[in-house]
Amino acid sequence: MFVLISAACIVLGVLLLCWEALARRPLSRPRTSDDGAPPTLEPKGQGLGFLGPTRNWAGVSLIAAGMIIFLLVP
């Protein structure tokens, strides 16, 4: 029973991390470039802000709780 709870915590934590990384950025749209390069779907200024601890604390804590439950409960 505890193995299922810990697995659910880990899976939900990973899904929450993915959701936070993808949900709050603008949708990509083709950009026009002045140098003649073909348009790209890569958004401007994505950066690494989605990896910050303030946005990912819930997912990381769910993964940590799942690992603790998995390791401590026989």
CNS distance restraints for C-alpha pairs under 8 A (distance, minus, plus):
assign (resid   1 and name CA) (resid   5 and name CA) 6.54 0.50 0.50
assign (resid   2 and name CA) (resid   6 and name CA) 6.09 0.50 0.50
assign (resid   2 and name CA) (resid  69 and name CA) 7.02 0.50 0.50
assign (resid   2 and name CA) (resid  70 and name CA) 7.11 0.50 0.50
assign (resid   2 and name CA) (resid  73 and name CA) 7.05 0.50 0.50
assign (resid   3 and name CA) (resid   7 and name CA) 6.05 0.50 0.50
assign (resid   3 and name CA) (resid  69 and name CA) 7.75 0.50 0.50
assign (resid   3 and name CA) (resid  70 and name CA) 6.01 0.50 0.50
assign (resid   4 and name CA) (resid   8 and name CA) 6.01 0.50 0.50
assign (resid   5 and name CA) (resid   9 and name CA) 6.20 0.50 0.50
assign (resid   5 and name CA) (resid  66 and name CA) 7.26 0.50 0.50
assign (resid   6 and name CA) (resid  10 and name CA) 6.25 0.50 0.50
assign (resid   6 and name CA) (resid  65 and name CA) 7.36 0.50 0.50
assign (resid   6 and name CA) (resid  66 and name CA) 4.01 0.50 0.50
assign (resid   6 and name CA) (resid  67 and name CA) 6.52 0.50 0.50
assign (resid   6 and name CA) (resid  69 and name CA) 5.71 0.50 0.50
assign (resid   6 and name CA) (resid  70 and name CA) 5.56 0.50 0.50
assign (resid   7 and name CA) (resid  11 and name CA) 6.13 0.50 0.50
assign (resid   7 and name CA) (resid  66 and name CA) 6.40 0.50 0.50
assign (resid   7 and name CA) (resid  70 and name CA) 7.92 0.50 0.50
assign (resid   8 and name CA) (resid  12 and name CA) 5.93 0.50 0.50
assign (resid   8 and name CA) (resid  66 and name CA) 7.51 0.50 0.50
assign (resid   9 and name CA) (resid  13 and name CA) 5.96 0.50 0.50
assign (resid   9 and name CA) (resid  62 and name CA) 5.40 0.50 0.50
assign (resid   9 and name CA) (resid  63 and name CA) 5.96 0.50 0.50
assign (resid   9 and name CA) (resid  65 and name CA) 6.97 0.50 0.50
assign (resid   9 and name CA) (resid  66 and name CA) 4.91 0.50 0.50
assign (resid  10 and name CA) (resid  14 and name CA) 6.28 0.50 0.50
assign (resid  10 and name CA) (resid  62 and name CA) 6.23 0.50 0.50
assign (resid  10 and name CA) (resid  63 and name CA) 4.41 0.50 0.50
assign (resid  10 and name CA) (resid  64 and name CA) 7.68 0.50 0.50
assign (resid  10 and name CA) (resid  65 and name CA) 7.90 0.50 0.50
assign (resid  10 and name CA) (resid  66 and name CA) 5.29 0.50 0.50
assign (resid  10 and name CA) (resid  67 and name CA) 7.27 0.50 0.50
assign (resid  11 and name CA) (resid  15 and name CA) 6.21 0.50 0.50
assign (resid  11 and name CA) (resid  63 and name CA) 7.64 0.50 0.50
assign (resid  12 and name CA) (resid  16 and name CA) 6.00 0.50 0.50
assign (resid  12 and name CA) (resid  59 and name CA) 7.44 0.50 0.50
assign (resid  12 and name CA) (resid  62 and name CA) 7.21 0.50 0.50
assign (resid  12 and name CA) (resid  63 and name CA) 7.85 0.50 0.50
assign (resid  13 and name CA) (resid  17 and name CA) 6.22 0.50 0.50
assign (resid  13 and name CA) (resid  58 and name CA) 7.32 0.50 0.50
assign (resid  13 and name CA) (resid  59 and name CA) 4.09 0.50 0.50
assign (resid  13 and name CA) (resid  60 and name CA) 6.29 0.50 0.50
assign (resid  13 and name CA) (resid  61 and name CA) 7.50 0.50 0.50
assign (resid  13 and name CA) (resid  62 and name CA) 4.95 0.50 0.50
assign (resid  13 and name CA) (resid  63 and name CA) 5.14 0.50 0.50
assign (resid  14 and name CA) (resid  18 and name CA) 6.30 0.50 0.50
assign (resid  14 and name CA) (resid  59 and name CA) 6.35 0.50 0.50
assign (resid  14 and name CA) (resid  60 and name CA) 7.98 0.50 0.50
assign (resid  14 and name CA) (resid  63 and name CA) 7.19 0.50 0.50
assign (resid  15 and name CA) (resid  19 and name CA) 6.08 0.50 0.50
assign (resid  15 and name CA) (resid  59 and name CA) 7.77 0.50 0.50
assign (resid  16 and name CA) (resid  20 and name CA) 6.15 0.50 0.50
assign (resid  16 and name CA) (resid  58 and name CA) 7.62 0.50 0.50
assign (resid  16 and name CA) (resid  59 and name CA) 5.29 0.50 0.50
assign (resid  17 and name CA) (resid  21 and name CA) 6.24 0.50 0.50
assign (resid  17 and name CA) (resid  56 and name CA) 6.12 0.50 0.50
assign (resid  17 and name CA) (resid  59 and name CA) 5.33 0.50 0.50
assign (resid  17 and name CA) (resid  60 and name CA) 7.61 0.50 0.50
assign (resid  18 and name CA) (resid  22 and name CA) 6.24 0.50 0.50
assign (resid  19 and name CA) (resid  23 and name CA) 5.53 0.50 0.50
assign (resid  20 and name CA) (resid  24 and name CA) 6.72 0.50 0.50
assign (resid  20 and name CA) (resid  50 and name CA) 7.13 0.50 0.50
assign (resid  20 and name CA) (resid  55 and name CA) 6.88 0.50 0.50
assign (resid  20 and name CA) (resid  56 and name CA) 7.00 0.50 0.50
assign (resid  21 and name CA) (resid  25 and name CA) 7.83 0.50 0.50
assign (resid  21 and name CA) (resid  50 and name CA) 5.26 0.50 0.50
assign (resid  21 and name CA) (resid  51 and name CA) 7.40 0.50 0.50
assign (resid  25 and name CA) (resid  46 and name CA) 7.58 0.50 0.50
assign (resid  26 and name CA) (resid  43 and name CA) 7.38 0.50 0.50
assign (resid  27 and name CA) (resid  43 and name CA) 7.50 0.50 0.50
assign (resid  28 and name CA) (resid  41 and name CA) 5.43 0.50 0.50
assign (resid  28 and name CA) (resid  42 and name CA) 6.20 0.50 0.50
assign (resid  28 and name CA) (resid  43 and name CA) 5.20 0.50 0.50
assign (resid  29 and name CA) (resid  40 and name CA) 7.92 0.50 0.50
assign (resid  29 and name CA) (resid  41 and name CA) 5.53 0.50 0.50
assign (resid  29 and name CA) (resid  42 and name CA) 7.72 0.50 0.50
assign (resid  29 and name CA) (resid  43 and name CA) 7.20 0.50 0.50
assign (resid  30 and name CA) (resid  39 and name CA) 5.58 0.50 0.50
assign (resid  30 and name CA) (resid  40 and name CA) 5.49 0.50 0.50
assign (resid  30 and name CA) (resid  41 and name CA) 5.07 0.50 0.50
assign (resid  30 and name CA) (resid  42 and name CA) 7.86 0.50 0.50
assign (resid  31 and name CA) (resid  39 and name CA) 5.35 0.50 0.50
assign (resid  31 and name CA) (resid  40 and name CA) 6.09 0.50 0.50
assign (resid  31 and name CA) (resid  41 and name CA) 7.08 0.50 0.50
assign (resid  32 and name CA) (resid  38 and name CA) 7.84 0.50 0.50
assign (resid  32 and name CA) (resid  39 and name CA) 5.64 0.50 0.50
assign (resid  33 and name CA) (resid  37 and name CA) 6.26 0.50 0.50
assign (resid  33 and name CA) (resid  38 and name CA) 7.39 0.50 0.50
assign (resid  33 and name CA) (resid  39 and name CA) 6.63 0.50 0.50
assign (resid  48 and name CA) (resid  52 and name CA) 7.63 0.50 0.50
assign (resid  50 and name CA) (resid  55 and name CA) 7.01 0.50 0.50
assign (resid  51 and name CA) (resid  55 and name CA) 7.48 0.50 0.50
assign (resid  51 and name CA) (resid  56 and name CA) 7.06 0.50 0.50
assign (resid  52 and name CA) (resid  56 and name CA) 6.53 0.50 0.50
assign (resid  53 and name CA) (resid  57 and name CA) 5.55 0.50 0.50
assign (resid  56 and name CA) (resid  60 and name CA) 6.20 0.50 0.50
assign (resid  57 and name CA) (resid  61 and name CA) 5.93 0.50 0.50
assign (resid  58 and name CA) (resid  62 and name CA) 6.19 0.50 0.50
assign (resid  59 and name CA) (resid  63 and name CA) 6.29 0.50 0.50
assign (resid  60 and name CA) (resid  64 and name CA) 6.11 0.50 0.50
assign (resid  61 and name CA) (resid  65 and name CA) 5.98 0.50 0.50
assign (resid  62 and name CA) (resid  66 and name CA) 6.12 0.50 0.50
assign (resid  63 and name CA) (resid  67 and name CA) 6.22 0.50 0.50
assign (resid  64 and name CA) (resid  68 and name CA) 6.14 0.50 0.50
assign (resid  65 and name CA) (resid  69 and name CA) 6.12 0.50 0.50
assign (resid  66 and name CA) (resid  70 and name CA) 6.04 0.50 0.50
assign (resid  67 and name CA) (resid  71 and name CA) 6.06 0.50 0.50
assign (resid  68 and name CA) (resid  72 and name CA) 5.89 0.50 0.50
assign (resid  69 and name CA) (resid  73 and name CA) 5.74 0.50 0.50
assign (resid  70 and name CA) (resid  74 and name CA) 7.84 0.50 0.50
